[in-house]
């Protein structure tokens, strides 16, 4: 507002150029903030895919998981749940929060199965 007030009413169109430039810069900043806020959700999703890959590998091989596989699966499930928890607190949209909860619940269920 200060720039607009200082420029006066008849500034030869410069005011519109300044407003346009500020809007564009603000949009870029907001997009960057959104990318940062959703990064943990992407990390949690990728980790969940890794969990499913490990489980699928064990099912295809039709054998009990080795101790090393169980540790890897448990550690990955823990990391996925933690990433989903952080993502839940960082994202802004409801559907993103729901996705974070679903991912966390799945990871928690996997860990629970390993503890049986």
C-alpha positions as CSV (number, residue, x, y, z in Angstrom):
1,X,0.0,0.0,0.0
2,X,2.9,2.4,0.7
3,X,4.2,2.0,-2.8
4,X,0.7,2.6,-4.3
5,X,0.1,5.6,-2.1
6,X,3.6,7.1,-2.8
7,X,3.2,6.5,-6.5
8,X,0.0,8.6,-6.7
9,X,-2.9,8.1,-9.0
10,X,-1.2,9.0,-12.3
11,X,2.0,7.2,-12.3
12,X,2.0,6.2,-16.0
13,X,1.0,2.6,-15.3
14,X,4.0,1.8,-13.1
15,X,1.8,1.1,-10.2
16,X,0.1,-1.8,-12.1
17,X,3.5,-3.2,-13.0
18,X,4.6,-3.1,-9.4
19,X,1.4,-4.8,-8.2
20,X,1.7,-7.5,-10.9
21,X,5.3,-8.2,-10.0
22,X,4.5,-8.4,-6.3
23,X,1.6,-10.8,-7.0
24,X,3.8,-13.0,-9.1
25,X,6.6,-13.1,-6.4
26,X,4.0,-13.8,-3.7
27,X,2.6,-16.7,-5.7
28,X,6.1,-18.2,-6.1
29,X,6.7,-17.9,-2.4
30,X,3.4,-19.5,-1.5
31,X,4.2,-22.4,-3.9
32,X,7.6,-22.9,-2.3
33,X,6.0,-22.9,1.2
34,X,3.4,-25.5,0.1
35,X,6.2,-27.7,-1.4
36,X,8.1,-27.5,1.9
37,X,4.9,-28.3,3.9
38,X,4.1,-31.3,1.8
39,X,7.6,-32.7,1.6
40,X,7.2,-35.0,4.7
41,X,4.0,-36.3,3.2
42,X,5.9,-37.3,0.1
43,X,8.5,-38.9,2.2
44,X,5.9,-40.9,4.1
45,X,4.3,-42.0,0.9
46,X,7.6,-43.2,-0.5
47,X,8.4,-45.0,2.7
48,X,5.0,-46.8,2.5
49,X,5.8,-48.0,-1.0
50,X,9.0,-49.4,0.4
51,X,7.1,-51.2,3.2
52,X,4.8,-52.7,0.6
53,X,7.8,-53.8,-1.5
54,X,9.4,-55.6,1.5
55,X,6.1,-57.3,2.4
56,X,5.5,-58.3,-1.2
57,X,9.0,-59.8,-1.5
58,X,8.4,-61.9,1.6
59,X,5.0,-63.1,0.3
60,X,6.5,-64.0,-3.1
61,X,9.3,-66.0,-1.5
62,X,6.7,-67.7,0.7
63,X,9.0,-67.9,3.6
64,X,9.1,-66.4,7.1
65,X,11.0,-63.1,7.3
66,X,14.6,-63.4,8.4
67,X,15.5,-61.5,11.6
68,X,17.3,-58.9,9.4
69,X,14.2,-58.4,7.2
70,X,12.1,-58.0,10.3
71,X,14.4,-55.4,11.7
72,X,14.4,-53.6,8.3
73,X,10.7,-53.7,8.1
74,X,10.2,-52.6,11.7
75,X,12.6,-49.7,11.3
76,X,11.0,-48.6,8.0
77,X,7.5,-48.8,9.5
78,X,8.7,-46.6,12.4
79,X,10.2,-44.0,10.0
80,X,7.1,-44.0,7.9
81,X,4.9,-43.5,10.9
82,X,7.1,-40.6,12.2
83,X,7.2,-38.9,8.7
84,X,3.4,-39.2,8.5
85,X,3.0,-37.7,12.0
86,X,5.2,-34.8,11.1
87,X,3.4,-34.4,7.8
88,X,0.0,-34.3,9.6
89,X,1.2,-31.3,11.6
90,X,2.7,-29.5,8.6
91,X,0.2,-29.9,5.8
92,X,-2.7,-27.5,5.6
93,X,-5.4,-29.2,3.6
94,X,-7.8,-31.7,5.1
95,X,-7.2,-34.4,2.4
96,X,-3.5,-34.2,3.1
97,X,-4.1,-34.7,6.8
98,X,-6.3,-37.7,6.0
99,X,-3.6,-39.1,3.8
100,X,-1.0,-38.7,6.6
101,X,-3.3,-40.5,9.0
102,X,-3.9,-43.4,6.6
103,X,-0.2,-43.8,6.0
104,X,0.6,-43.6,9.8
105,X,-2.1,-46.2,10.6
106,X,-0.8,-48.6,7.9
107,X,2.8,-48.3,9.3
108,X,1.6,-48.8,12.8
109,X,-0.4,-51.9,11.7
110,X,2.7,-53.3,10.1
111,X,4.8,-52.8,13.2
112,X,2.0,-54.4,15.3
113,X,2.0,-57.5,13.1
114,X,5.8,-57.9,13.7
115,X,5.3,-57.7,17.4
116,X,2.9,-60.6,17.6
